[in-house]
Amino acid sequence: MILAVDTSLGTAVALIDDDGTRLSDASAADPLGHAEVIGELLVRALDETGNGSIDHVVAGMGPGPFTGLRIGIATARTFAMGRGIPVVAVPSHFAAALTAIERDTVTGQFAIVTDARRREVAITVFEGTDADGIPNIVADTVLVARADADEHLDRIRRFDVETLSAVDLARVGARAVAARRTLAGAEPLYLRQPDVTVPGAPKKVGR
């Protein structure tokens, strides 16, 4: 089995088997309450699948806000460390793209658009899937003012996504593992640095 965890928008947890079939999933749409619900959602998803062996944990790497995104990534890494299994890093927009392609049968170029707060959105442009069944990126993720999004896309069809499917995130991760591909590095895709910074050293006061 493969476990997937994502907190780039709401909070989503899912398990699939080795052929991509959904075994369980649990989610909450609240974009702020990740820490309060992720443990409960994880337990719920695991309880539905019994005692099967989990071989990989897929972590949604964003784009997303700093605080929320790191909760899901930390959960995925901690779970994997406890079981001694690998973490598979997957950009979260890949899940939404797979949903659009395989559930909504979208063809041609399209954009996944998610809220980045501060009147901005994160945009990634895709077109179809590649030979491994992984959504094919046409234009990398960028941060754009919400008011300028349509102009930036220049008539490319857009999908404004408010929740992500952890099941589809797991499917992308499974396909990456099968193809021995790395889709993301270890660093989350925050797009914007956190507001809180570590204070510098205190200034020396002369005598």
C-alpha positions in Angstrom: 0.0 0.0 0.0 0.9 3.6 -0.5 0.0 6.4 2.0 -0.4 10.0 0.8 -0.6 13.1 2.9 -1.2 16.6 1.7 -1.8 19.9 3.5 -1.2 22.4 0.7 -4.9 23.5 0.8 -7.1 21.6 3.2 -5.9 18.4 4.9 -6.1 15.1 2.9 -4.9 11.6 3.7 -5.4 8.5 1.5 -4.2 4.9 1.0 -4.1 3.0 -2.3 -3.0 -0.5 -3.3 -0.2 -1.3 -5.7 -2.5 -1.0 -8.8 -3.8 2.5 -7.8 -7.1 1.4 -6.4 -8.4 3.6 -3.6 -8.5 1.8 -0.2 -9.4 4.7 2.0 -9.3 8.5 2.2 -10.2 11.2 4.7 -10.1 14.9 4.3 -11.0 18.3 5.8 -11.5 21.4 3.7 -10.4 23.9 6.4 -7.3 25.6 5.1 -6.1 26.6 8.6 -6.8 23.6 10.9 -4.2 21.2 9.7 -2.6 20.5 13.0 -5.9 19.9 14.7 -7.3 17.3 12.2 -4.4 15.5 10.6 -3.9 12.9 13.3 -7.6 12.0 13.4 -7.7 11.8 9.6 -4.6 9.6 9.5 -6.1 7.2 12.1 -9.4 7.1 10.2 -7.7 6.2 6.9 -5.5 3.6 8.5 -8.4 2.0 10.3 -10.4 1.5 7.1 -7.5 -0.6 5.6 -6.8 -3.0 8.4 -3.2 -4.2 9.0 -1.8 -4.2 5.4 1.8 -3.3 4.8 2.5 0.3 3.7 5.6 0.5 1.5 5.9 4.2 0.7 4.6 7.5 2.0 3.8 10.3 -0.6 4.2 13.8 0.7 2.5 16.7 -1.1 5.2 19.3 -1.5 3.1 22.3 -2.4 2.8 25.0 -3.5 1.2 26.1 -0.3 1.5 28.4 2.7 4.5 27.9 4.9 2.8 26.9 8.1 0.1 24.6 6.7 2.4 22.8 4.2 5.1 21.9 6.6 2.6 20.1 8.9 1.7 17.6 6.2 5.3 17.1 5.2 6.4 16.6 8.8 3.6 14.1 9.3 4.6 12.1 6.2 8.3 12.1 7.1 7.6 11.1 10.7 5.3 8.3 9.7 7.8 7.0 7.2 10.7 7.2 9.7 8.7 5.2 12.3 8.0 2.5 9.7 11.4 2.6 8.1 10.0 3.2 4.6 10.8 5.8 1.9 9.1 9.2 1.4 8.1 10.1 -2.1 8.0 13.9 -2.7 5.3 15.0 -5.2 4.3 18.5 -6.1 0.6 18.9 -5.0 -0.6 20.4 -8.3 0.2 17.0 -9.9 -2.7 15.5 -8.0 -5.2 18.1 -9.2 -3.9 17.7 -12.7 -4.4 13.9 -12.6 -7.9 14.5 -11.3 -8.7 16.8 -14.2 -7.2 14.5 -16.8 -8.5 11.1 -15.6 -11.8 12.0 -13.9 -12.9 15.1 -15.9 -11.3 13.9 -19.2 -9.7 17.3 -19.8 -7.6 17.5 -23.0 -5.2 20.1 -24.3 -3.4 22.6 -22.2 -5.0 23.6 -18.9 -3.9 25.4 -15.7 -4.2 24.3 -12.1 -4.8 27.4 -10.0 -4.7 27.5 -6.2 -5.0 30.2 -3.6 -1.7 31.6 -2.4 -3.3 34.2 -0.2 -2.4 37.9 -0.2 -4.5 38.3 -3.3 -2.2 35.9 -5.2 -2.6 32.5 -6.9 -0.2 29.7 -7.7 -0.5 28.5 -11.3 0.9 25.4 -13.1 0.2 24.6 -16.7 -0.2 20.9 -17.8 -1.0 19.0 -20.9 -1.9 15.3 -20.8 0.2 12.7 -19.2 3.6 11.3 -20.2 4.6 7.7 -21.0 4.6 7.0 -17.3 1.1 8.3 -16.7 2.3 11.3 -14.9 0.8 14.8 -15.7 3.1 16.6 -18.2 4.1 20.1 -17.1 4.1 22.7 -19.8 4.9 25.7 -17.6 6.4 25.5 -14.1 4.5 26.8 -11.0 4.5 30.6 -10.7 3.0 33.1 -8.2 0.7 35.6 -9.9 -1.6 38.4 -8.6 -5.1 37.1 -8.6 -6.3 40.0 -10.7 -3.7 39.2 -13.4 -4.3 35.5 -13.6 -6.4 35.4 -16.7 -4.1 37.8 -18.6 -1.1 35.6 -17.5 -2.9 32.4 -18.8 -3.8 34.1 -22.1 -7.0 32.0 -22.6 -5.6 28.7 -21.3 -8.4 26.8 -19.6 -8.1 27.2 -15.8 -9.2 25.0 -12.9 -9.5 26.8 -9.6 -8.9 24.1 -7.1 -9.9 24.4 -3.4 -9.3 20.8 -2.3 -6.8 18.1 -3.5 -7.4 14.4 -3.9 -4.9 12.5 -1.7 -5.9 9.4 -3.7 -4.6 11.0 -6.9 -1.5 12.3 -5.1 -0.8 8.7 -4.1 -1.4 7.5 -7.7 1.1 10.0 -9.0 3.6 8.9 -6.4 3.1 5.3 -7.2 3.7 5.9 -10.9 6.9 7.9 -10.1 8.1 5.0 -7.9 7.4 2.5 -10.7 9.3 4.6 -13.2 12.1 5.3 -10.8 11.6 9.0 -11.2 12.0 11.9 -8.8 9.3 14.6 -9.2 10.4 17.0 -6.4 13.3 17.7 -4.1 13.3 17.7 -0.4 12.5 21.4 -0.1 8.8 22.3 0.0 7.4 24.6 -2.7 6.5 27.6 -0.5 6.8 30.3 -3.3 6.9 32.8 -0.5 9.1 33.0 2.6 7.4 32.9 6.0 6.5 36.3 7.6 8.3 35.3 10.8 12.1 35.4 10.7 14.8 34.5 13.2 16.0 37.7 14.8 19.5 38.8 14.2 22.2 39.0 16.9 21.7 41.9 19.3 23.5 45.1 18.6 26.5 45.8 20.7 26.1 48.8 23.0 29.1 51.0 23.4 30.4 52.0 26.8 
